[in-house]
Every structure is written in structure tokens, then in C-alpha cells.
């Protein structure tokens, strides 16, 4: 089970990274981003991807850290 959890954590981090790139950097619409993640990158249901990003505390904390890091870079 530990190996599976490690793989899920790596997959989730990749999902958050790609979501951040598409939504926050490229400024695409949320529904377009979720559709792209679902159909071109991870082949998971868009609602599942959304829930993994925003309802999983570790993934959401990681996403928030990306936003914070980006805001700090913009201020300098």
C-alpha cells in the first residue's frame, strides 16, 4: 500500500503543477483546464481532478504554496 500511496502523491503533485501552469500562468478558463487535464494529460474524470486539487488538504496546501511563491516573485 505504501508504494501505491507514493505513486498517488506523485501523480497528484503533477496534477497540481499542470493545473497551476494552465490556470494561473496561461490564464485559461477553469472548465477548459479541467477538460484538458482530464482528456489530454491524466485521463481521469474532471470532477475527480478538481476534488484532488481543492478538497485534499495536502494538494490544496501545495497549490496555495505555488500561488504564494508566484505572488512573492511578482512583488520583487
Steps between C-alpha positions, in 0.01 A plus 500: 500500500785742571620481139149575373473801733837629379390470140170676572685782675734541202208492259308756706802732512528476121127580470538808721810614311324470164184665633707791632679535166181499295270696731727746677782547251323461166175644640272243337142460619441251782271274295749496212786416735311215663398366159860511378632332814233235470526423129861578405717449806365278778197318354299541819155648548508881517298501825748258655791723395328805649436319828862376518626858464257689721363247753819312584677704768854410390433575134318822582784610728748430219288701254478789748879490540539537122269800504686657792838442338375657176363805685832552677686490168264757347558746785877505443 
